[in-house]
Amino acid sequence: QSALTQPPSASGSPGQSVTISCTGTSGDVGGYNFVSWYQQYPGKAPKLMIYEVSKRPSGVPDRFSGSKSGNTASLTVSGLQAEDEADYYCSSYAGGNNLVVFGGGTKLTVL
Amino acid sequence: EVQVLESGGGLVQPGGSLRLSCAASGFIFSSYAMGWVRQAPGKGLEWVSGIRGSGDGTYFADSVKGRYTISRDNSRNTLYLEMNSLRAEDTAVYYCARSNGASSWRYFDQWGRGTLVSVSS
């Protein structure tokens, strides 16, 4: 069982917006503004899409945005495109010995 | 260009050992903490271990504590993961990833392609 909880699947039509949630605890998501999101295509390495809750690395489209409220973080993909179909994982700094925790992943389908 | 490239995966029997390597290039290796993240077949990502840029701090997930050792050779720009007492549940693709600072674990901004470790008799 993953430390952070994500819905296993999400979907939307091209052009629509979809939001993926990531629920943790006060010991991880709620305690630090160090939530990150990764995109992974089948058989490929994860790619950083959002860091520190809402910041986008250079080259990531501004259609991707992040937010956090309490112990729940969210990734929103606006103006869905076919290329956005992938698995998305949230992650958070957790301190202590288990420094980093991941969510179980959400498979985003573009209908 | 920033790159990290894993090697050393393979098939090993339960109870066996394996050492993974991760060769880094394109950045000042000692200035970044590094980590290993694994992904079992069809499953999600799991953080395994991390080491500070200077090598003076190491961290492990409870699932591998006491069995895995992480180290780095900053003169060779290489990260290692020594895995002992391997179990079937350790079967996964192991990714090497660069953290965002010398002793910071806010996110991983560079990932390798991964190396597959299969534990089976």
Boltz contact constraints between the chains, C-beta under 6 A:
constraints:
  - contact:
      token1: [A, 2]
      token2: [B, 44]
      max_distance: 6.0
  - contact:
      token1: [A, 34]
      token2: [B, 106]
      max_distance: 6.0
  - contact:
      token1: [A, 36]
      token2: [B, 107]
      max_distance: 6.0
  - contact:
      token1: [A, 45]
      token2: [B, 111]
      max_distance: 6.0
  - contact:
      token1: [A, 45]
      token2: [B, 113]
      max_distance: 6.0
  - contact:
      token1: [A, 46]
      token2: [B, 111]
      max_distance: 6.0
  - contact:
      token1: [A, 48]
      token2: [B, 109]
      max_distance: 6.0
  - contact:
      token1: [A, 51]
      token2: [B, 107]
      max_distance: 6.0
  - contact:
      token1: [A, 89]
      token2: [B, 45]
      max_distance: 6.0
  - contact:
      token1: [A, 93]
      token2: [B, 105]
      max_distance: 6.0
  - contact:
      token1: [A, 93]
      token2: [B, 106]
      max_distance: 6.0
  - contact:
      token1: [A, 98]
      token2: [B, 61]
      max_distance: 6.0
  - contact:
      token1: [A, 99]
      token2: [B, 50]
      max_distance: 6.0
  - contact:
      token1: [A, 99]
      token2: [B, 59]
      max_distance: 6.0
  - contact:
      token1: [A, 99]
      token2: [B, 105]
      max_distance: 6.0
  - contact:
      token1: [A, 100]
      token2: [B, 47]
      max_distance: 6.0
  - contact:
      token1: [A, 100]
      token2: [B, 105]
      max_distance: 6.0
  - contact:
      token1: [A, 102]
      token2: [B, 45]
      max_distance: 6.0
  - contact:
      token1: [A, 104]
      token2: [B, 44]
      max_distance: 6.0
  - contact:
      token1: [A, 105]
      token2: [B, 44]
      max_distance: 6.0
